[in-house]
Amino acid sequence: MAQSPHRYRFAPPGGVTIGPPGPVPPTVKALIIANVVIYAASLLIGHYEITARFAVVPSRVVGLEPIGLLSLFTYQFLHGGTWHLAINMLLLWMFGSELEERWGSRFFLKYYFLCGVGGGLTYSLLSLGQNAPSVGASGAIYGLLMAYAIWFPNRVVLLAFLFPIRVRHVIVFLVILQTLQAIEATGAGIAYTAHLGGMAFGYVYLRWWGARGPATATGVPGISDIKRAYYRWRLKRLQRKRWGTNDEPPTFH
């Protein structure tokens, strides 16, 4: 698997660091700037006007309205307040920087938008009865957290800046917490299903390309990829039927 020339840049031996050291990678920087500029513009133009037009509204998405499909991208650049924006951009910088260095800008941007669109789509499908608009980059951000846990499962972070915990355990905690909150719906105004959707889309996408690695993937799976996956499944099924699960099956050439 191809490695970034900066492979040790974000993992200094020993000590504690607050976020990734060094310059911010270009795509992460561009996304942060775009989010801040669009948020500032929305305050000047009219925050509620912009939200009503470009936020994800479930009925528009499920109804395949052009504005609804476009909103799966635009809602990611809108935020409900300064604190909402600040938290998302902080997480984008902290976890997205190392991923972009490892993957390259092109794949990172694809993955980011895939998780964002997946989060908006999941929210739309599970919130048809509400039709409350949803905004924010959280679907994409939670997808980045999932990717970080897949790539660096044993990396230790400070939960709440106090408690050291491995990233893989943070993700398990987040999945359980977000699922319970989505079921209970106790957090008014928070699209928990969008968070879960971003993580789910990111996990499936990265696992799909697991054989080649995210750093070399070039796009979403095509027909030929689906066929290969199907034939691999058929072969494994045949092996289990003929030789069982306890014995080592012969090698096919």
C-alpha positions, 0 to 999 in steps of 0.5 A, spaced: 500 500 500 502 506 498 504 510 504 505 518 504 512 521 504 509 524 511 507 518 514 511 519 521 509 527 521 502 526 525 505 520 530 511 523 534 514 518 539 511 520 546 508 526 548 501 529 547 499 533 541 493 537 540 491 536 533 496 534 527 502 539 527 504 542 521 501 546 515 493 544 514 493 539 508 489 543 502 483 540 501 481 540 509 483 547 509 479 549 503 473 545 506 474 549 512 474 556 509 468 554 504 464 552 511 466 559 514 465 563 508 458 560 507 456 561 514 458 568 514 454 569 508 448 566 510 448 571 516 449 577 512 444 574 507 439 571 511 440 565 515 433 562 515 432 564 508 438 560 506 436 554 510 429 553 507 432 553 500 438 549 501 437 544 507 436 537 507 428 536 507 426 529 507 420 530 503 424 533 497 429 528 497 425 522 497 420 525 492 427 526 488 426 533 487 432 537 483 433 542 489 432 536 494 438 532 491 442 538 490 441 539 498 444 533 499 451 536 497 449 544 500 446 542 507 453 540 508 456 547 508 450 550 512 450 550 520 445 552 525 450 556 529 457 558 531 458 553 536 456 548 531 460 550 526 466 550 530 466 543 533 465 540 526 471 544 523 475 542 529 474 535 528 475 536 520 482 539 522 484 534 527 482 527 524 481 529 517 488 532 516 492 525 517 487 522 513 488 526 507 496 526 508 495 518 507 490 518 502 491 524 497 486 530 496 482 526 491 480 520 495 479 524 501 474 529 498 470 523 495 470 520 501 468 526 505 462 528 500 460 520 500 459 520 507 456 527 507 451 525 502 450 518 506 448 522 512 443 526 509 440 520 505 439 516 511 436 522 515 431 523 509 429 516 509 428 515 517 425 522 518 419 522 513 414 524 518 418 530 520 420 533 514 424 538 519 430 541 515 437 538 517 444 542 516 451 541 518 457 537 516 456 532 521 455 526 517 461 527 513 465 528 520 462 522 523 465 518 517 472 521 518 471 519 525 470 512 522 475 512 517 480 514 522 478 508 527 479 503 521 486 506 519 488 508 526 484 503 531 490 503 537 491 511 536 490 514 543 486 520 544 484 524 550 476 523 551 473 530 553 481 532 553 481 528 560 481 521 559 486 517 554 482 512 550 483 508 544 480 511 537 476 504 536 473 504 543 471 511 542 467 509 535 464 503 539 461 508 544 459 513 539 455 508 535 452 506 541 450 513 544 448 515 537 443 509 536 440 510 543 439 517 542 436 516 535 431 511 538 429 516 544 429 522 540 431 526 546 436 531 543 431 536 539 434 539 533 440 534 532 440 529 526 443 523 530 441 518 524 445 523 519 451 521 524 450 514 523 448 514 516 455 518 515 459 512 519 455 507 516 456 509 508 464 510 510 465 504 513 461 500 508 465 504 502 472 503 506 471 495 507 469 494 500 475 497 497 479 493 503 483 489 498 486 495 495 486 500 500 483 507 500 489 510 498 489 506 491 481 506 490 478 511 484 471 511 485 464 507 487 464 500 485 462 498 478 458 492 475 465 489 474 467 490 482 460 487 484 461 481 479 467 479 482 465 480 489 459 475 487 463 470 484 468 470 491 462 469 495 460 463 491 467 460 491 467 461 499 460 458 499 462 452 495 468 451 499 464 451 505 459 446 502 464 441 500 470 441 505 466 444 511 469 450 515 474 446 520 478 443 514 483 447 510 480 447 503 485 446 497 487 452 493 484 454 487 489 456 481 
